[in-house]
């Protein structure tokens, strides 16, 4: 007599929480290190700060590509993730150009990117909210949208520095950490 073990069919409702959790932890670690390095060089646009500024949105794009491949449009977030990839790549290019014009130009570009990427992150979080662990991503997307506008406005003021960008990145990293931890607890419950 053969024993048949039935397993539930895999669902295509979301990317695997384990993969997403690992990605979120990586994003937290990157944001923390990046913020510390930028904070040390935030008063001027030099080689290190310029490299960091261009690297951040490109790293974001790479992470979203990994997210997209793990989701494979199973959770309805694929279009939103694709938009986020494009926005981040364009931001990296625009920041490379803005570096030649000074900190105000960098803040304007970063502000526009933070607004648009925040809206995309908010949209992805809303689509994925049923998988658990996404409320921090939803809040982070909303905050990014608001803070991005403030970066744009800050660019017109005398003495503008990049210090607030370091704080923004670190806060975003914390939201990824919280979401990773919430995904882990949601995974245990299921």
Backbone as ProteinMPNN parsed JSONL, in Angstrom:
{"seq_chain_A": "XXXXXXXXXXXXXXXXXXXXXXXXXXXXXXXXXXXXXXXXXXXXXXXXXXXXXXXXXXXXXXXXXXXXXXXXXXXXXXXXXXXXXXXXXXXXXXXXXXXXXXXXXXXXXXXXXXXXXXXXXXXXXXXXXXXXXXXXXXXXXXXXXXXXXXXXXXXXXXXXXXXXXXXXXXXXXXXXXXXXXXXXXXXXXX", "coords_chain_A": {"N_chain_A": [[0.841, -1.173, 0.0], [0.661, 2.101, -0.949], [1.567, 5.198, 0.437], [0.139, 8.285, 0.211], [1.085, 11.555, 0.298], [-0.408, 14.497, 0.681], [0.126, 17.767, -0.313], [-0.437, 21.21, 0.179], [-1.238, 23.09, -2.694], [1.129, 25.296, -4.151], [0.717, 28.735, -3.676], [0.213, 31.587, -5.722], [0.239, 34.127, -4.714], [1.968, 35.955, -3.595], [5.405, 37.094, -3.269], [7.88, 34.847, -1.938], [7.891, 35.005, 1.58], [10.304, 34.59, 2.985], [12.367, 35.188, 1.154], [11.769, 37.861, 0.642], [12.062, 38.915, 3.197], [14.832, 38.545, 3.64], [15.807, 40.231, 1.646], [14.83, 42.701, 2.562], [16.263, 42.913, 4.966], [18.87, 43.131, 3.976], [18.59, 45.569, 2.658], [18.165, 47.265, 4.835], [20.685, 47.065, 6.157], [22.409, 48.102, 4.172], [21.37, 50.719, 3.919], [21.9, 51.743, 6.487], [24.739, 51.738, 6.641], [25.327, 53.323, 4.405], [24.075, 55.743, 5.123], [25.603, 56.492, 7.356], [28.119, 56.907, 6.17], [27.504, 58.97, 4.332], [26.657, 60.945, 6.091], [29.055, 61.673, 7.304], [30.258, 63.072, 5.274], [28.606, 65.107, 4.471], [28.624, 67.892, 4.145], [29.874, 68.777, 1.866], [30.238, 68.325, -1.695], [31.958, 65.819, -2.677], [34.187, 63.281, -3.963], [33.534, 60.884, -2.563], [30.978, 61.465, -1.381], [29.542, 62.104, -3.691], [29.684, 59.694, -5.135], [28.285, 58.044, -3.37], [25.746, 59.234, -3.469], [24.879, 58.731, -6.108], [25.007, 55.992, -6.106], [23.028, 55.105, -4.262], [20.248, 55.249, -5.358], [20.678, 53.489, -7.485], [21.328, 51.107, -6.221], [18.902, 50.732, -4.984], [17.319, 50.274, -7.26], [18.448, 47.834, -8.124], [17.746, 46.174, -5.971], [14.981, 46.207, -6.22], [14.727, 44.914, -8.64], [15.504, 42.327, -7.86], [13.411, 41.82, -6.081], [11.253, 41.929, -7.873], [11.834, 39.718, -9.511], [11.512, 37.67, -7.673], [8.842, 37.922, -7.12], [7.588, 37.734, -9.607], [5.344, 38.773, -10.88], [3.301, 37.639, -9.473], [1.991, 38.693, -7.298], [0.615, 40.925, -8.056], [2.083, 43.216, -7.973], [3.967, 43.685, -9.878], [3.932, 45.601, -12.059], [4.079, 48.004, -10.659], [6.496, 47.668, -9.343], [8.208, 47.586, -11.543], [7.961, 50.2, -12.485], [9.136, 51.506, -10.341], [11.785, 50.609, -10.605], [12.561, 51.864, -13.003], [12.281, 54.577, -12.222], [14.258, 54.75, -10.235], [16.641, 54.177, -11.613], [16.663, 56.311, -13.434], [16.859, 58.366, -11.548], [19.424, 57.906, -10.51], [21.01, 58.529, -12.754], [20.224, 61.207, -13.169], [21.096, 62.31, -10.751], [23.858, 62.026, -11.038], [24.315, 63.902, -13.014], [23.346, 66.199, -11.713], [25.228, 66.527, -9.697], [27.241, 68.089, -10.744], [26.243, 70.601, -10.559], [25.877, 71.331, -7.93], [24.878, 71.225, -4.396], [22.158, 72.186, -4.017], [20.928, 71.445, -6.488], [21.217, 68.684, -6.367], [19.604, 68.113, -4.141], [17.11, 68.83, -5.177], [16.741, 66.949, -7.256], [16.902, 64.582, -5.746], [14.699, 64.99, -4.113], [12.535, 64.924, -5.94], [12.801, 62.277, -6.8], [12.39, 60.94, -4.349], [9.716, 61.549, -3.833], [8.351, 60.362, -6.058], [9.275, 57.668, -5.971], [8.414, 57.057, -3.435], [5.639, 57.103, -3.748], [5.383, 54.913, -5.479], [6.362, 52.866, -3.79], [4.466, 52.942, -1.753], [2.21, 52.14, -3.22], [2.953, 49.491, -3.923], [3.147, 48.361, -1.365], [0.471, 48.559, -0.55], [-0.774, 46.786, -2.347], [0.373, 44.431, -1.484], [-0.429, 44.109, 1.154], [-1.937, 42.099, 2.4], [-0.223, 39.973, 2.728], [1.136, 40.398, 4.986], [3.356, 42.23, 7.175], [3.641, 44.552, 5.667], [2.725, 47.059, 6.389], [4.718, 48.81, 7.493], [6.057, 49.412, 5.107], [4.124, 50.729, 3.671], [3.697, 52.995, 5.276], [6.302, 54.022, 5.159], [6.491, 54.626, 2.41], [4.584, 56.674, 2.227], [5.711, 58.595, 3.952], [8.118, 59.058, 2.601], [7.181, 60.334, 0.323], [6.207, 62.76, 1.36], [8.524, 63.805, 2.637], [10.232, 63.972, 0.495], [9.194, 66.132, -0.914], [9.861, 68.128, 0.889], [12.655, 68.097, 0.689], [12.994, 69.091, -1.854], [12.033, 71.694, -1.499], [13.829, 72.584, 0.435], [16.13, 72.858, -1.024], [16.274, 75.416, -2.066], [17.143, 77.033, -0.049], [19.637, 78.899, 1.788], [22.789, 77.498, 2.714], [22.186, 74.796, 2.47], [22.546, 71.334, 3.08], [23.622, 67.896, 2.764], [22.912, 66.398, 4.883], [20.299, 65.778, 5.808], [19.534, 63.903, 3.931], [20.957, 61.67, 4.665], [19.726, 61.043, 7.098], [17.164, 60.497, 6.137], [17.623, 58.203, 4.564], [18.49, 56.423, 6.54], [16.206, 56.256, 8.174], [14.421, 55.153, 6.314], [15.704, 52.685, 6.011], [15.268, 51.644, 8.568], [12.522, 51.211, 8.445], [12.499, 49.14, 6.572], [13.762, 47.178, 8.109], [11.9, 46.839, 10.227], [9.727, 45.907, 8.732], [10.811, 43.501, 7.772], [11.041, 42.082, 10.159], [8.368, 41.932, 10.891], [7.401, 40.425, 8.767], [8.631, 38.019, 9.365], [7.35, 37.294, 11.756], [4.736, 37.089, 10.786], [5.082, 34.987, 9.025], [5.563, 32.885, 10.779], [3.073, 32.596, 11.952], [1.547, 31.518, 9.955]], "CA_chain_A": [[0.0, 0.0, 0.0], [1.425, 3.34, -1.043], [1.044, 6.327, 1.191], [0.177, 9.526, -0.557], [1.104, 12.743, 1.143], [-0.855, 15.647, -0.101], [0.624, 19.066, 0.12], [-1.216, 22.275, -0.453], [-0.644, 23.656, -3.904], [1.716, 26.602, -3.894], [-0.1, 29.858, -4.123], [0.956, 32.608, -6.452], [-0.311, 35.392, -4.248], [2.99, 36.891, -3.126], [6.748, 36.527, -3.274], [8.132, 34.122, -0.692], [8.254, 35.907, 2.673], [11.703, 34.416, 3.371], [13.178, 35.952, 0.205], [11.493, 39.277, 0.867], [12.658, 39.257, 4.489], [16.285, 38.667, 3.424], [16.022, 41.446, 0.86], [14.597, 43.842, 3.446], [17.394, 43.002, 5.906], [19.984, 43.669, 3.196], [18.322, 46.994, 2.42], [18.421, 47.954, 6.102], [22.136, 47.134, 6.382], [22.965, 49.035, 3.202], [20.942, 52.081, 4.272], [22.596, 52.176, 7.704], [26.137, 52.038, 6.291], [25.29, 54.443, 3.471], [23.737, 56.957, 5.874], [26.768, 56.861, 8.178], [29.153, 57.456, 5.285], [27.064, 60.265, 3.806], [26.63, 61.899, 7.199], [30.435, 62.145, 7.523], [30.699, 63.907, 4.152], [27.393, 65.787, 4.014], [28.759, 69.338, 3.94], [30.44, 69.083, 0.552], [30.105, 67.329, -2.747], [33.253, 65.29, -3.059], [34.154, 62.002, -4.651], [32.8, 59.896, -1.773], [29.555, 61.817, -1.28], [28.961, 61.997, -5.029], [29.526, 58.271, -5.432], [27.197, 57.549, -2.523], [24.474, 59.772, -3.952], [24.492, 58.022, -7.325], [24.891, 54.575, -5.774], [21.815, 54.773, -3.505], [19.104, 54.864, -6.196], [21.017, 52.33, -8.307], [21.165, 49.967, -5.324], [17.447, 50.579, -4.861], [16.838, 49.633, -8.493], [18.894, 46.439, -8.103], [16.916, 45.464, -4.99], [13.631, 46.066, -6.768], [14.833, 43.855, -9.65], [15.464, 41.067, -7.111], [12.032, 41.705, -5.594], [10.411, 41.636, -9.034], [12.088, 38.335, -9.937], [10.925, 36.74, -6.702], [7.386, 38.052, -7.213], [7.194, 37.297, -10.937], [4.002, 39.301, -11.101], [2.316, 36.811, -8.792], [1.25, 39.415, -6.271], [0.0, 42.128, -8.592], [2.957, 44.362, -7.759], [4.997, 43.723, -10.919], [3.946, 46.872, -12.796], [4.538, 49.042, -9.74], [7.924, 47.434, -9.137], [8.887, 47.99, -12.779], [7.996, 51.666, -12.473], [10.133, 51.895, -9.34], [13.109, 50.371, -11.189], [12.818, 52.962, -13.944], [12.465, 55.818, -11.477], [15.532, 54.722, -9.523], [17.727, 54.295, -12.602], [16.65, 57.716, -13.885], [17.368, 59.198, -10.444], [20.883, 57.746, -10.469], [21.558, 59.308, -13.872], [19.967, 62.627, -12.896], [21.981, 62.727, -9.658], [25.209, 62.164, -11.593], [24.325, 65.196, -13.704], [23.127, 67.259, -10.715], [26.452, 66.717, -8.91], [28.037, 69.152, -11.353], [25.604, 71.892, -10.292], [25.9, 71.656, -6.508], [23.969, 70.586, -3.446], [20.738, 72.467, -4.285], [20.451, 70.62, -7.608], [21.126, 67.317, -5.859], [18.415, 68.042, -3.288], [15.915, 68.867, -6.031], [16.606, 65.642, -7.915], [16.592, 63.592, -4.712], [13.328, 65.248, -3.686], [11.62, 64.398, -6.96], [12.884, 60.82, -6.737], [11.767, 60.475, -3.102], [8.258, 61.65, -4.001], [7.85, 59.367, -7.01], [9.566, 56.327, -5.447], [7.535, 56.876, -2.283], [4.309, 56.743, -4.258], [5.485, 53.536, -5.977], [6.491, 51.978, -2.629], [3.141, 52.941, -1.127], [1.327, 51.322, -4.061], [3.351, 48.086, -3.771], [2.75, 47.959, -0.018], [-0.981, 48.383, -0.515], [-1.096, 45.562, -3.066], [0.882, 43.282, -0.721], [-0.767, 44.222, 2.577], [-2.491, 40.848, 2.926], [0.826, 39.006, 3.038], [1.682, 40.741, 6.292], [4.63, 42.936, 7.195], [3.715, 45.619, 4.674], [2.359, 48.384, 6.906], [5.879, 49.706, 7.533], [6.367, 49.846, 3.742], [3.088, 51.703, 3.314], [4.033, 54.223, 6.02], [7.557, 54.53, 4.598], [6.188, 55.247, 1.12], [3.888, 57.944, 2.48], [6.695, 59.533, 4.514], [9.049, 59.401, 1.525], [6.505, 61.3, -0.542], [6.186, 64.056, 2.055], [9.888, 64.28, 2.879], [10.785, 64.34, -0.809], [8.772, 67.507, -1.188], [10.641, 69.038, 1.744], [14.012, 68.198, 0.126], [12.9, 69.989, -2.997], [11.897, 73.049, -0.966], [15.062, 72.89, 1.163], [17.182, 73.163, -1.995], [16.318, 76.847, -2.323], [17.607, 77.77, 1.134], [21.082, 79.021, 1.971], [23.419, 76.553, 3.626], [21.628, 73.446, 2.339], [23.526, 70.246, 3.132], [23.108, 66.568, 2.464], [22.706, 65.71, 6.156], [18.941, 65.236, 5.89], [19.437, 62.715, 3.082], [21.461, 60.554, 5.472], [18.649, 60.696, 8.021], [16.091, 59.92, 5.33], [18.02, 56.839, 4.197], [18.507, 55.584, 7.74], [14.815, 56.017, 8.546], [13.905, 54.177, 5.35], [16.284, 51.4, 6.385], [14.558, 51.146, 9.752], [11.234, 50.679, 8.001], [12.762, 47.824, 5.985], [14.037, 46.267, 9.223], [10.618, 46.555, 10.893], [8.935, 45.077, 7.831], [11.422, 42.165, 7.773], [10.673, 41.44, 11.42], [6.925, 41.647, 10.826], [7.244, 39.303, 7.846], [9.044, 36.81, 10.076], [6.272, 36.904, 12.678], [3.586, 36.688, 9.968], [5.421, 33.685, 8.473], [5.407, 31.915, 11.868], [1.641, 32.414, 12.218], [0.893, 30.733, 8.897]], "C_chain_A": [[0.885, 1.234, 0.0], [0.749, 4.423, -0.228], [1.208, 7.578, 0.357], [0.106, 10.69, 0.418], [0.663, 13.91, 0.282], [-0.326, 16.926, 0.528], [-0.237, 20.131, -0.539], [-0.484, 22.807, -1.686], [-0.043, 25.007, -3.578], [0.819, 27.7, -4.436], [0.783, 30.879, -4.81], [0.498, 33.987, -6.01], [0.742, 36.396, -3.822], [4.355, 36.267, -3.255], [6.984, 35.799, -1.951], [8.561, 35.074, 0.421], [9.714, 35.79, 3.091], [12.61, 35.249, 2.461], [12.998, 37.453, 0.426], [12.123, 39.747, 2.179], [14.171, 39.447, 4.346], [16.617, 39.944, 2.652], [15.847, 42.687, 1.729], [15.73, 44.012, 4.457], [18.632, 43.552, 5.205], [19.804, 45.168, 2.97], [18.536, 47.817, 3.687], [19.916, 48.134, 6.313], [22.788, 48.143, 5.437], [22.63, 50.473, 3.586], [21.682, 52.591, 5.498], [24.041, 52.562, 7.404], [26.197, 53.267, 5.388], [25.038, 55.754, 4.219], [24.92, 57.418, 6.72], [27.858, 57.487, 7.323], [28.752, 58.821, 4.738], [27.064, 61.32, 4.902], [28.02, 62.496, 7.448], [30.894, 63.105, 6.437], [29.604, 64.844, 3.656], [27.541, 67.274, 3.721], [29.27, 69.718, 2.557], [30.119, 67.981, -0.441], [31.506, 66.916, -3.187], [33.085, 63.965, -3.763], [33.321, 60.97, -3.878], [31.305, 60.228, -1.715], [28.863, 61.7, -2.64], [28.709, 60.551, -5.429], [28.362, 57.69, -4.639], [25.833, 57.987, -3.056], [23.979, 59.051, -5.203], [24.231, 56.548, -7.019], [23.546, 54.228, -5.125], [20.626, 54.41, -4.401], [19.409, 53.668, -7.099], [20.924, 51.04, -7.489], [19.671, 49.678, -5.132], [16.888, 49.859, -6.084], [17.218, 48.148, -8.511], [18.049, 45.61, -7.13], [15.509, 45.239, -5.513], [13.627, 45.018, -7.885], [14.771, 42.491, -8.967], [14.049, 40.801, -6.607], [11.107, 41.288, -6.737], [10.596, 40.187, -9.49], [11.49, 37.334, -8.956], [9.402, 36.776, -6.777], [6.869, 37.485, -8.527], [5.73, 37.585, -11.216], [2.901, 38.502, -10.414], [1.468, 37.601, -7.806], [0.624, 40.709, -6.768], [0.87, 43.368, -8.48], [3.943, 44.574, -8.903], [5.07, 45.062, -11.655], [4.493, 47.991, -11.917], [6.036, 48.899, -9.468], [8.724, 47.859, -10.368], [9.001, 49.506, -12.875], [9.074, 52.142, -11.495], [11.548, 51.687, -9.87], [13.478, 51.521, -12.125], [13.081, 54.278, -13.24], [13.84, 55.865, -10.808], [16.72, 54.838, -10.476], [17.809, 55.728, -13.119], [17.194, 58.645, -12.805], [18.882, 59.1, -10.348], [21.559, 58.572, -11.553], [21.406, 60.801, -13.602], [20.857, 63.135, -11.764], [23.407, 62.891, -10.143], [25.35, 63.501, -12.313], [24.228, 66.337, -12.692], [24.369, 67.52, -9.873], [27.304, 67.856, -9.449], [27.475, 70.543, -11.061], [25.529, 72.257, -8.817], [24.806, 70.994, -5.694], [22.502, 70.935, -3.711], [20.159, 71.623, -5.43], [20.284, 69.17, -7.175], [19.864, 67.155, -5.008], [17.126, 68.061, -4.106], [15.672, 67.513, -6.697], [16.209, 64.582, -6.891], [15.142, 63.749, -4.251], [12.312, 64.693, -4.661], [11.617, 62.877, -6.921], [12.181, 60.282, -5.49], [10.243, 60.524, -3.2], [7.747, 60.522, -4.891], [8.096, 57.934, -6.522], [8.702, 56.034, -4.224], [6.134, 56.473, -2.701], [4.321, 55.293, -4.761], [5.57, 52.545, -4.814], [5.155, 51.848, -1.895], [2.188, 52.028, -1.909], [1.663, 49.832, -3.935], [2.922, 47.572, -2.398], [1.255, 47.711, 0.097], [-1.405, 47.092, -1.22], [-0.712, 44.332, -2.23], [0.414, 43.244, 0.742], [-1.304, 42.933, 3.177], [-1.418, 39.827, 3.285], [1.429, 39.259, 4.417], [2.997, 41.488, 6.147], [4.737, 44.123, 6.27], [3.319, 46.999, 5.201], [3.556, 49.304, 7.058], [6.258, 50.222, 6.14], [5.365, 50.9, 3.273], [3.39, 53.047, 3.988], [5.297, 54.853, 5.445], [7.328, 55.222, 3.255], [5.505, 56.597, 1.283], [4.86, 58.996, 3.015], [7.672, 59.989, 3.435], [8.456, 60.462, 0.611], [6.514, 62.695, 0.086], [7.588, 64.643, 2.226], [10.552, 64.685, 1.562], [10.423, 65.765, -1.188], [9.569, 68.495, -0.349], [12.08, 69.169, 1.247], [14.02, 69.181, -1.028], [12.833, 71.442, -2.523], [13.16, 73.503, -0.24], [16.171, 73.33, 0.216], [17.324, 74.658, -2.241], [16.851, 77.671, -1.166], [19.126, 77.816, 1.204], [21.586, 77.977, 2.954], [22.857, 75.148, 3.565], [22.754, 72.421, 2.35], [22.831, 68.925, 2.8], [22.767, 65.779, 3.725], [21.327, 65.072, 6.239], [18.745, 64.004, 5.004], [19.925, 61.483, 3.84], [20.385, 60.095, 6.46], [17.486, 60.019, 7.317], [16.4, 58.46, 4.997], [18.0, 55.916, 5.412], [17.081, 55.261, 8.19], [14.163, 55.004, 7.596], [14.423, 52.784, 5.636], [15.598, 50.794, 7.592], [13.193, 50.575, 9.381], [11.406, 49.312, 7.327], [13.034, 46.787, 7.074], [12.734, 45.866, 9.923], [9.765, 45.636, 10.022], [9.483, 43.652, 7.788], [11.028, 41.407, 9.034], [9.191, 41.077, 11.441], [6.644, 40.496, 9.861], [7.596, 37.989, 8.539], [7.936, 36.348, 11.031], [5.028, 36.471, 11.911], [3.819, 35.297, 9.39], [5.243, 32.59, 9.53], [3.931, 31.592, 12.121], [0.97, 31.529, 11.18], [1.359, 29.304, 8.86]], "O_chain_A": [[1.757, 1.384, 0.856], [-0.476, 4.545, -0.209], [2.295, 7.879, -0.135], [-0.803, 10.79, 1.242], [1.298, 14.249, -0.717], [-0.343, 17.107, 1.746], [-0.701, 19.97, -1.668], [0.739, 22.947, -1.691], [-0.625, 25.783, -2.821], [0.245, 27.587, -5.519], [1.967, 31.005, -4.498], [0.381, 34.904, -6.823], [0.44, 37.583, -3.699], [4.473, 35.045, -3.343], [6.341, 36.115, -0.95], [9.487, 35.864, 0.237], [10.313, 36.781, 3.509], [13.514, 35.934, 2.94], [13.965, 38.215, 0.397], [12.656, 40.854, 2.254], [14.726, 40.409, 4.877], [17.58, 40.643, 2.965], [16.64, 43.624, 1.636], [16.114, 45.139, 4.769], [19.364, 44.356, 5.783], [20.758, 45.939, 3.079], [19.033, 48.941, 3.622], [20.37, 49.237, 6.616], [23.621, 48.945, 5.859], [23.502, 51.342, 3.578], [22.056, 53.763, 5.543], [24.513, 53.602, 7.864], [27.03, 54.15, 5.592], [25.712, 56.754, 3.972], [25.202, 58.614, 6.789], [28.455, 58.49, 7.714], [29.578, 59.733, 4.686], [27.435, 62.468, 4.659], [28.146, 63.679, 7.763], [31.828, 63.877, 6.654], [29.675, 65.325, 2.526], [26.656, 67.862, 3.101], [29.113, 70.862, 2.128], [29.775, 66.859, -0.069], [32.148, 67.605, -3.981], [31.973, 63.573, -4.117], [32.5, 60.267, -4.467], [30.466, 59.365, -1.973], [27.722, 61.244, -2.719], [27.663, 60.22, -5.988], [27.553, 56.933, -5.175], [24.887, 57.201, -3.087], [22.783, 58.792, -5.336], [23.34, 55.934, -7.606], [22.983, 53.17, -5.407], [20.043, 53.342, -4.215], [18.501, 52.912, -7.446], [20.495, 50.005, -8.0], [19.245, 48.523, -5.122], [16.077, 48.941, -5.953], [16.4, 47.303, -8.874], [17.682, 44.475, -7.435], [14.914, 44.189, -5.272], [12.636, 44.309, -8.061], [14.069, 41.595, -9.436], [13.552, 39.679, -6.7], [10.277, 40.393, -6.575], [9.622, 39.509, -9.818], [11.017, 36.272, -9.36], [8.745, 35.766, -6.523], [5.828, 36.828, -8.556], [4.99, 36.74, -11.721], [1.72, 38.66, -10.724], [0.338, 37.21, -7.512], [0.149, 41.51, -5.963], [0.441, 44.459, -8.852], [4.685, 45.556, -8.894], [6.16, 45.599, -11.851], [5.276, 48.824, -12.374], [6.754, 49.895, -9.376], [9.805, 48.434, -10.236], [10.03, 50.03, -13.301], [9.829, 53.068, -11.793], [12.426, 52.509, -9.609], [14.573, 52.076, -12.042], [13.995, 55.014, -13.61], [14.504, 56.902, -10.816], [17.695, 55.524, -10.172], [18.898, 56.292, -13.228], [17.907, 59.602, -13.108], [19.553, 60.108, -10.126], [22.564, 59.237, -11.3], [22.351, 61.569, -13.785], [21.325, 64.273, -11.811], [24.103, 63.807, -9.704], [26.391, 64.152, -12.226], [24.948, 67.329, -12.802], [24.547, 68.634, -9.379], [28.013, 68.515, -8.688], [28.149, 71.548, -11.287], [25.157, 73.381, -8.481], [23.935, 70.304, -6.223], [21.658, 70.041, -3.635], [19.027, 71.146, -5.341], [19.326, 68.505, -7.568], [19.141, 66.168, -5.146], [16.16, 67.381, -3.761], [14.554, 66.998, -6.703], [15.301, 63.785, -7.129], [14.444, 62.76, -4.026], [11.336, 64.062, -4.256], [10.559, 62.254, -6.999], [11.46, 59.287, -5.562], [9.56, 59.63, -2.699], [6.817, 59.808, -4.519], [7.217, 57.081, -6.646], [8.304, 54.891, -4.003], [5.516, 55.606, -2.082], [3.386, 54.536, -4.502], [4.923, 51.498, -4.846], [4.774, 50.756, -1.472], [1.451, 51.239, -1.318], [0.759, 49.0, -3.851], [2.392, 46.467, -2.287], [0.823, 46.769, 0.76], [-2.294, 46.386, -0.743], [-1.4, 43.312, -2.272], [0.864, 42.377, 1.491], [-1.132, 42.705, 4.374], [-1.676, 38.911, 4.066], [2.152, 38.416, 4.947], [3.67, 41.389, 5.121], [5.83, 44.661, 6.097], [3.554, 48.004, 4.53], [3.431, 50.496, 6.776], [6.731, 51.35, 6.01], [5.723, 51.842, 2.566], [3.344, 54.098, 3.348], [5.363, 56.069, 5.264], [7.901, 56.279, 2.991], [5.811, 57.549, 0.564], [4.835, 60.149, 2.582], [8.014, 61.169, 3.362], [9.153, 61.38, 0.178], [6.797, 63.685, -0.587], [7.808, 65.831, 1.989], [11.34, 65.63, 1.523], [11.248, 66.509, -1.718], [9.915, 69.578, -0.821], [12.673, 70.242, 1.368], [14.931, 69.997, -1.163], [13.499, 72.314, -3.082], [13.518, 74.679, -0.295], [17.056, 74.09, 0.608], [18.41, 75.116, -2.595], [16.996, 78.887, -1.29], [19.813, 76.903, 0.745], [20.894, 77.618, 3.908], [23.029, 74.376, 4.508], [23.787, 72.614, 1.709], [21.62, 68.868, 2.587], [22.375, 64.615, 3.64], [21.201, 63.936, 6.696], [17.894, 63.16, 5.288], [19.381, 60.39, 3.681], [20.164, 58.896, 6.631], [16.895, 59.077, 7.844], [15.54, 57.59, 5.132], [17.552, 54.772, 5.328], [16.785, 54.12, 8.545], [13.442, 54.109, 8.035], [13.684, 51.806, 5.522], [15.368, 49.586, 7.647], [12.764, 49.568, 9.943], [10.563, 48.429, 7.488], [12.586, 45.645, 6.97], [12.502, 44.684, 10.179], [9.151, 44.694, 10.524], [8.71, 42.695, 7.768], [10.718, 40.217, 8.974], [8.814, 40.024, 11.956], [5.752, 39.684, 10.105], [6.939, 36.971, 8.325], [7.626, 35.159, 11.104], [4.328, 35.561, 12.356], [2.881, 34.509, 9.271], [4.814, 31.484, 9.202], [3.584, 30.461, 12.461], [-0.033, 30.873, 11.46], [0.898, 28.526, 8.024]]}, "name": "protein", "num_of_chains": 1, "seq": "XXXXXXXXXXXXXXXXXXXXXXXXXXXXXXXXXXXXXXXXXXXXXXXXXXXXXXXXXXXXXXXXXXXXXXXXXXXXXXXXXXXXXXXXXXXXXXXXXXXXXXXXXXXXXXXXXXXXXXXXXXXXXXXXXXXXXXXXXXXXXXXXXXXXXXXXXXXXXXXXXXXXXXXXXXXXXXXXXXXXXXXXXXXXXX"}
